[in-house]
Amino acid sequence: MKYHWLLPLVWLCISSAMPVGSSKWLTDASSKYVVNGTAIPDIDFDIGESYAGLLPVTIQPDETDHLYFWFFPTSTREFRKKKKEIVIWLGGGPGCSSLFGLSHQNGPFLWKPGMKKPLKNPWAFNTLTNVVWVDQPVTTGFARGKATAKNDDEVAKQFLGFWKNFVNVFDVRRYDIYIATESYGGMYGPHIAKHFIKNPFYIFKGLLIYDGIMFDRHIQTNVVVSSFTDMNRDNLPVDEETRQQWHNTAHDCNFTSYEKKYLQYPPHGPQPTQLPGYEEGAEGFVFPRQSCVNLFTTVFDKITELNPCASMYNIMSKCPPQFDPIKGSGAPWFDRQDVKAAINAPMDVQWVPCRDKVFANARDESPPSGQDVLPFVIDATKNVIIAHGAMDLYLPMNGVLLGIQGMTWGYEMGFQKAPEEPFIVPRYNDGPASSSYAHDLPSGTGIIGTTHHERGLTFVATKLAGHEGSGDSPAGALRHLEKLTGWVDTLSSHAPFTLPEIRIVPQPPGEVSKGIVPIPCLSSSC
């Protein structure tokens, strides 16, 4: 590795300021993973105690496959440090680095598009608990090796091999384990959770998924895209002739009737195995109608004619596009040699936000997690949160709700009642300019969405969030994490944040009010 000759000097400087034993996390085993929080390029503040580097996916001495991690012990008050728990953040993709989430959404520093420099994140997940961001599967981000996994069970086995090594280094034995993830993490997360649950050595307690792909992709995109444009008519202004063409296609493909029949509370019943928009040909062969399976692309192409800077991840995006230092127009920030050296990343691995091929056969051979794996995790933990951004066009909210209404857990199918409870972010004080909390990076407060809970599954939709939910609504995401880890019982609670750094103001009385994200319900009982 390049710059190896510098490492002894770097470690000498770090260890002189932070001797072994000065932190419960700093031991002989973890010392080589120490990151100097005051020496990260372009960051002019101390990001706090952290550890980063590569760990193999097995305990074999000749193992060549490694996952990369960046671990931040919680920086908040002492009693929280005594709570033995850890949250694992996984990126989506498949093949997207967790460091993108760390730097854009929920890490201790934020450097989002349009920001001149990184800022301290007042809503960082590690303010609440211990968090480790992990690049996985193999070949994702800084993870090194060869893509050999063919499905998500094999990905999960590799992850648990890595986790065994992580446990040995940081001594997190018998810690409560939670997973938070996004997008394609709706596949990764439930499978890894299942393997944790089935291993008696671990205590797995809950799963949080942002804007996840957990059901059939066709259902989550093409089937619901026309109704999404209707629900967001004011944000997607197209001429009536174009809108009618979309309606006609949705009708001809049976998308409209499918939504009307199956997006009901309680659910209508099992959804058919043959997808709408597919036809049966000779000898029982089922094939897609091109106009049906291309409807999402057709809609988005038209939207970008009206708004060339439109983003499928958040329909509120406008021109001009802002420069993203993490992705970069040249070398991404994480791929710079000085950044790699500072965070113990492999010099010989090129970091990119998302890598195309992370499965051996170029595609994931696993069926959607919502068929069996996600219900298993819900039943085993009684603590799964599906969070969704109402402005997400990439995976519209109705597609997730259709999936939930066709999924069986807790011996029943779907939600029996339509979501309507308010999702509340407690009031807080932005504070003076000198405050380190919530001044430079404020977030929303009050009723910011709609939520619902049945039989161990919580659904929550946030009004102004898009696909990157924990970055678009950071205070809301911190509330999700409080619910996941048991600090609040419900997302409709008026209880203040549990963090002392967030300046609390008097909370309003617990008046009865509904959520502000409309949840379609087409049955007569709604």
Secondary structure, 3 states (H helix, E strand, C coil): CCCHHHHHHHHHHHHHHCCCCCCCCCCCCCHHHEECCCCCCCCCCCCCCEEEEEEECCCCCCCCCEEEEEEECCCCCHHHHCCCEEEEEECCCCCECHHHHHHHHHCCEECCCCCCCCEECCCCHHHCCEEEEEECCCCCCCCECCCCCCCHHHHHHHHHHHHHHHHHHHCCCCCEEEEEEECCHHHHHHHHHHHHHHCCCCEEEEEEEECCCCCCHHHHCHHHHHHHHHHCCCCCCCCHHHHHHHHHHHHHCCHHHHHHHHCCCCCCCCCCCCCCCEEECHHHCEEECHHHHCHHHHHHHHHHHHCCCCECCECCCCCCCCCCCCCCCCCCHHHCHHHHHHCCCCCCCCCCCECCCCCCCCCCCCCCCCCCHHHHHHHHHCCEEEEEECCCCCCCHHHHHHHHHCCEECCEECCCCCCCEEEEECCEECCCCCCCCCCCCCCCCEEEEEEEEECCEEEEEECCCCCCHHHHCHHHHHHHHHHHCCCCCCCCCCCCCCCCCCEECCCCCCCCCCCCCCCCCCCCCC
